[in-house]
């Protein structure tokens, strides 16, 4: 894996590199301020020139698998005002004009924050938003064994590069097929086990009149797109994309929608910890806290056997094992002798990616698109030692 860090403060980026060298297990490259500025200029020119309908990508990022870019690049403006952009704007240009994999933006939403709305990053151009205090966290680069603060929505960045390429190949294969049909979602029959609401699909610019929108159409001429807003001035650029690049952008859009909109609801599709809490009898040795701890993984070593037939395919659609939750709920039969009294009194906490005793956790309402919006976090009750900003604080008082 080759990782590139783009920041206007080279010394800070170099500190990140020292920590990431041990976590990435590959090459971590830091561009100095001049190189970052030159790259931005190259991307600007390539994007501007491609607006005439003759798409020509930038080439400097070839060979890099993952990009980490700081949101605040204002230091570049002081020295080179003609080659400046925010990290979010840079992420947008990189996605349009290059073939890199995941793009991580640092500090767009704070240095060490946890979003209690669980929706703040939906419209971000970043595939993942983290803080500068989080980018070197070991939990961001692993699939299990989590300790301390480690938001559940984080993927394992080691696996994301391969997943992105696999998803790109999947989308390219189905580029002119309807998105919802390929993903096996039902939009009209609300009683179907795979029904997905108009509210969710509206983020893709798809509605009742556009339910047959293809992956290609999701990118080209889709003014309703809300998870990755394509600017009006780039419409000619988008219209001239070669299939490979159209598929790559569509794959990024799909990741944004599935990971930031669909999965957090934990309704039509759910992951192991959340679905197991809904159907606790499917967990073998359910009275044992360790059995629940084993479920807190982005891998598939401890998936309850009952869930295996309901697994969402292809696996590259999500950063962790996911399942057709409503179908599983309908097929599951409550055991006659199941005793709720034997269940450990625990809750799955979104901020630490593990189950926590309920008396050590706090619930919050969240803003996910779901009937049940209640979620849990583990935070210090009165010690004041936490350096994590839980925002908005009012959600912990409801």
N, C-alpha and C positions, 0 to 999 in steps of 0.2 A: 504494500500500500504506500502510495506517495501522497502526502498531505502538504498543502500549501497554506501558510498563514499570511493574511493581508491586514496590516495595521499601519497607522501613521506613527505609532510609537514603537520603533524597532526594539529598544531595550526590553519593553514589556513583552513583546512577541517572542523575544529570545528566551525569556523566563518561561513562558508557556512551552516553548520547544523543549527545554530541558526536562520538564515533567512528561511531556507527550512522547519523547523519545523512548521512555520505558514502557509506556502504555500502548503505543501504536504498533510497535514491532516492525516498523518499516522506516521510510525516509520522511523526515519532517523538514520542510524548507520554509525559511522566513524571507520574504521580500523586504528590502529596505524601503524607505519612504519614496525614493526616486523610482524604484522599480514598480511600486504600487501605483504611483502617479502615471507612469508610462503605460501600465496595463489598463488603467481606467481610460486613458486617452485612446488606446488601441480599440477598446471595446466601444467607446463612444463613436469613433470613426466608422468601425465596421457596422454598427447598428444604424448610424445615420445614412451611410452609403447604401445599405440594404433596403432602405425605405423607398428606393426607386423601383423595387420589385425584382432586383437581381441580388438574391441572398448570397453573401460571402461571409463565412464565420471568421472570428478571430482565431489565431493559431497558437498564441503564447501559452495557453493553458493545457495544451495537448500533453498527455502523459501524467497529469495529476488526477488522482482518484477522488479526493475530498478537499473541499475548500473551507477554511475557517476565516471569516472576515469580521473585523470590528465594525460596529454600527457607526460610531463617531469617528469620522476620518477628517475632522475639521482642520487638523494640523497640516494636511496637504494643501488646503486652500490658502493658507498663509504664505506658502512658498510657491505654489503652482496653481493659481486660481482657475486656469483653463482645464485642469484635469482633476476634478473633485466630484464626489458623490457620497451619499450616505451608504452604509453597508447594505441596507435594504435595496437601494437603487442599484448598487453593484451586483447584488445577488440576482436581481431581475435581468440585468444585461448579460451576466455570465450564463444564466439558464438559456436565454435566447440565442446567444452568439457562440456557445462552446459546447463541448461534449463531456464536460465533467460530470461526476456523480453527485453525491449529496453536498449541499451547501449549508453551512452552519453560520448563523449571524450571532455575534456576541454583544450583549449589553443593549439590545433594542428595548428591552423591558426591565432593565435594572441589572445590577451586578450579582445579586443573589436573592432573587424573588421566587415566590411560588404563587401562581395565579389561581385564586380561589374561584374565579368565574369559570375556569377551564375552557375559555373561548378567546382569550386575548390574542393569541397568535394565529387565528384562523385565516386572516387576510394577509399575513406576512408572506413576503417572497422567499423567506428562508424555509428550507426543509425542516430545520430545527432552530429554535431560539433558546440560547442559554446565556447565563451571566459570566463575567470574567472570573468569578469565584467558583464557577461550575465546570468550565471547559476542561480542566485537568482532573476532574473527579474520576476515580477509577470505575465508579458505577456507570459512567457514560460509555465505557469501553468494555463492558462485560455483560453477561446474560443472567447471572445469578450470584448468590453469595453477597447480597447487598447489605450494607451497614450504613447507619447515619442517613443524612438527607440524600434522597435519590428518587426524584419524581418518576412515577410509573409510566408516564407517557414517553420518557426518554427511550430511544432504541439502543441497541448495542452498535455503536458506530463502526466497529470492526466488521459487522455483518451487513451494514447498510450499503456498502459499495457493491457487493455481489448482488444484493437484493434489487438495487436500482437497475443494474444491468439486466437481470432476469425479467424484471417488470417491463423494461424498455422493449425487450424482445417479444414479450407477451403482447404488448400494445401494438407493436409493429405488425405482428401477425394478424391482429384484429382491427387494423386501423380504420377500415371502412364498415365496421360492424357496429350496431347500436350498443352503447356503453352499458345500459341497464340490463339488456338481454344477455350480453356476454358475462356480466357479473352475477346474473341469475336473480336480480331484484324484480319484484312485482310492484307496480305503481298504481294499479287500479283496484284490485281486490283487497280490501282492507282486512279481510279474514284470512288471507293467505299467510303461511308461516314465513315467507320471504318478503312480505310487504314492507316497503319503505315509504316514508311520508314525503309529500310534496315539499314540506319545509326543508327536509334534508337535501333533496335533489335540486332544490332551487339554488344551492351554492354552486352547482355545476352549470347553471343557466339552463337547466332542463325543467320543463313543466308539462302540463297536460297536453299542450299543443306541440311539444318538442320531445316527446318521450322516445322517439327513435333516433335521437342525436347520436352520431357516431363519434369515435375517438378523434377522428380528424376534425369533425365539426365542433367538437368540444374546444379545440384550439383556434380554429379559423372562423372568424366572423361571429364569435359568441359574445355578444355584448352583455349578456347576463351573468357571465362568469364572476363568482365572488371569492373563490379561494385563491385565485391567481389572476388578478385583474390585468388584462393586456391593454396597454394604452392605445388610444385611438390613432395616434400618429404612427404606430407600428403595424397597422392593419395590412399595408402593402407588403411589409417585411414578412409578416405571418403568412400571407397568401402565397408567397414564393418559396416557402420552406420545402426542402426535399423531404421525402417520407421519413427518413431516419431521424431528422431533427424534429419533425412534427411529432413523431412517436416519443421522442425523448422528453419534449415539453409536456405532452399528454401524460406521460408516466409521472412526471413531477406533480402535475395537477391532481392526478389520481391519488398519489400518496398524501397530498395535503388534505383532500376530501375524506379519504378513508380513515386516516389517522387522527385528524383534527375535528371531524364532524360526526362520522358514522360510529366509529368504535367507542368514543367517550360516552355515548348514550347507553351502551351495554344492553340494547334491546333486540333488534333483529340479528345483530352479530355481537358476540361477547367473547372476552378472553377467559382464561382458566380461573383466576382468583374470583372474579366477579360472578361468573356463572356457577361456580362451585358454592358460593355463598347463597345463591338463589336455590340451588338443589343440593343441599349439604349431604344427603344420603348417598350421592354418587362418589363421595370421598371414602376410600377404604381406610379403615381405622380412624374414622372421623372424630373420635373422642381424644385422639392424640394430637396435641399442638404441633408436633413435628410434621405430621402428615399435611397440615395446612401450610407450614413453612415451606415444604417442598414444592408447593404449587406456585410459589412466587419466583418464577423463572421465565425468561424469554425463550427458553429452549423447550423441548417436548419430552424430556425424560420422565416427568411425573404427571403426565396428563391422565386424568381418571379414564379408565377403560370405556366407560359408558359414552364418553364424549367423542371418541375416535371416529365413529361413522358420520359425525356431524361437522367434521373439520372443513373449514373453508379452503378451497383450492382455486388457483395455485397458491402455494405458501407465500410467494413473493408479494402478494397483495398487502400483507401486513407485516409488521416488525416482530410479531410474536404469534404463537398459535392462537387461532380464533375459530369460532364455531357458530353454526346457524342456531342461535340461542332459542328463538321461539319454537323452532322445530324440536329441539331437544327438550324444552319444557313440556311440550305437548305429548311427547312420547314417553317421558319419564313417569314412572308409577311410584307413588308414595308407598314405601314399605310399611306393612301392617305393624311391625314391631319396632319401628324407628322411634327413638326416644330423644326428643329435643333437649331434655335435661342433661344429656351426656355430652352435648356440644360444648366446646370451650367458649367462654364469653369473650369473643374476639371480634375485631373489625379490620377490614383491609384498608390500609392508609395510603392515599394517593401520593403523599410527599416522601414516603420512605420505601415504597414498593414491598411492603410486607404486612403480615397480620400482627396486630397489636392488641393487648388486653383492652377491652372497651373503656375501663376506668382510666386508661392512659391516652385516650384518643378524644378528639373533638369533632363533632359533625358540622357540616356546612352545607348550604343549599345548592351551590354551583349554578351555572347557567346552561348546562348541557341540554340538548334537545331530547328530552325523555320524560316519561310520566313520573318516574322516580328520579329526582335530581339530587337527592341526598347522598353526600359522600363524606369520607372521613380523612382526617390528618392526625398525625402525632406531633404535638408541639409541647415545649416546656410550659407547665401550667403557671409557675410563679417565679422560677429561678432567674429569668431574664438573661439566660446565657445563650439563647439562640441568636445566630447571626443571619438567619433567613427572614426575609420580609414576606409575610403572608398578606396578600393584597386582593381585594380590599378588606381591611380589618373588620369592618362591620359585618361581614359574612360569618365571622366566628361568634357574633353576639346574637344571631338570630335563633 
